[in-house]
Amino acid sequence: MNRRTVMLIFVMLCAASPAFCEDETALRLHLPRVVCVADETLTVGRVGVLTSQDIAMLEKASGVELGRAPASGETIVLSRQTILSRLATAGVEAGSLRVTGAEAVSVTREENRIEADKLVASAESFMAEARPVPLGCTWKPVRRPNDLVVPAGDEPRLVARLAGDAPPGCVSVEVSACMAEQEVGRETVLFRLIYPARKAFARRDIAEGEVLTEKNVEMKVAGLEGRQPEEWVPPYGKITSRRISAGDEIRPSFFEAEKAEVIIKRNERVQMKIEGVGFLVTAVGTALQDGRCGDLIKVRNVDTERIVTARVASDGTVRPVCENEVKDESGTSS
């Protein structure tokens, strides 16, 4: 192949390839379909790929603003026409610009995700160091936070502090993510306090109807959600209402409830009272049933032999009640 032939081929290739024919100083912009950004303001140079040997034109076009960046979880779509319009407004002529790529760019936020476990661990560390709880209390998380999404960049610094308005028996801790001394996100962790309390456990298998004593009951200190009542006492002397296996906690529902003392016995003479505004009528009656304070019992009037329903009072007397009151309490009607 002679030199003339080689030159002819070269000229033909130049004619067929725009890269050889275009002005090397022309501005080229390639638009991708999707872009993630960490900046607060969008620019042409951030959402597209610009190339040119004209450095001044390249810097000018690259800095043309396209509006705010998307917020967390938001997507902003910029059409090719919008980008070209912004460039034209900034003085970049369409004739000096070659655009390739997508017809629209979807812009999302470049973010980091802080998992809930890490937030809980930060709150736990605060609880252990600050100890904002009564002496002897422990705690457990009862409301997990959501994952925290923060802008991309340096590793956020987590700062925990007490939050207000926690429910009774709970402590609320706020965990903030900070970047460059600014808070970029916050979540709350709720802890329930576990108070030390005395509890009763079965030393061995306990049968139904068995009396609880120191021989079959063992006292231990265990955690309790909420403060133990000051009047709490071991269940010694109680009679079990069910079988309890060795090692099980003995709960109030496991033994029979104490019944109020009988203060009126059957066939006993009682004083009947009817009181009103400015008057008091008394009579003597015979109780036809045993009665505890508040019970309704049948009483026979000694003078009239009439049988009435009366309520037992704490002082050992009875107050006759009307028929409607008896019906309301029994839930029946005649």
NORJO-V86059 format. One record per pair of residues at least 12 apart in sequence whose ideal C-beta (glycine too) atoms are under 6 Angstrom apart, sorted by the first residue. I is the first residue (numbers start at 1). J is the second residue. Records with the same first field share a line. If there is no record, write none. Layout:
BEGIN
I: J / J
END
This chain:
BEGIN
24: 53
25: 53 / 54
26: 96
27: 52 / 57 / 61 / 96 / 97
28: 51 / 98
29: 48 / 50 / 99
30: 49 / 100 / 101
31: 48 / 101 / 102 / 105
33: 102
34: 106
35: 47 / 105 / 107
36: 108 / 110
37: 69 / 110
38: 110 / 151 / 152
39: 69
40: 69
41: 65
42: 66 / 67 / 69
43: 63 / 65
44: 61 / 64
45: 62
47: 105
50: 62
61: 92
64: 86 / 87 / 90
66: 78 / 86
70: 107 / 108 / 109
72: 109 / 149
75: 106 / 108
76: 107
77: 104 / 106
78: 105
79: 104
80: 103
110: 152
111: 149 / 152
112: 150 / 152
113: 147 / 149
114: 148
115: 147
116: 144 / 145 / 147
119: 145 / 175 / 187
120: 141 / 189
122: 158 / 160 / 175
123: 160 / 173 / 175 / 189
126: 160 / 173
132: 162 / 171
133: 193
136: 196
137: 193 / 195
138: 194
139: 191 / 193
140: 192
141: 189 / 191
142: 190 / 192
143: 190
145: 187 / 189
148: 177 / 185 / 187
150: 177 / 184 / 185
151: 184
153: 179
156: 177 / 179
157: 178
158: 175
159: 176 / 178
160: 173 / 175
161: 174
163: 188
169: 193 / 226
170: 190 / 192
171: 191
172: 188 / 190
173: 189
174: 186 / 188
175: 187
192: 225
194: 223
195: 224 / 227
196: 221
197: 224 / 228
198: 219
199: 220 / 222 / 249
200: 217 / 234 / 235 / 250
201: 218 / 220 / 249
202: 244 / 246 / 248
203: 216 / 218
204: 216 / 246
205: 245 / 246
206: 240 / 244
207: 243
208: 240 / 242 / 243
210: 240
211: 239
212: 235 / 236 / 238
213: 236
235: 250
238: 255
239: 255 / 256
240: 254 / 255
241: 255 / 256
242: 254
260: 292 / 293
262: 290 / 292
263: 316
264: 287 / 291 / 312
265: 290
266: 287 / 289 / 290
268: 287
270: 285 / 287 / 318
271: 317
272: 285 / 318
273: 317 / 319
283: 301
284: 302
285: 299 / 300 / 301
286: 300
287: 299
291: 312
293: 312 / 314
295: 312
296: 309 / 311
299: 318
308: 320
309: 321 / 326
END
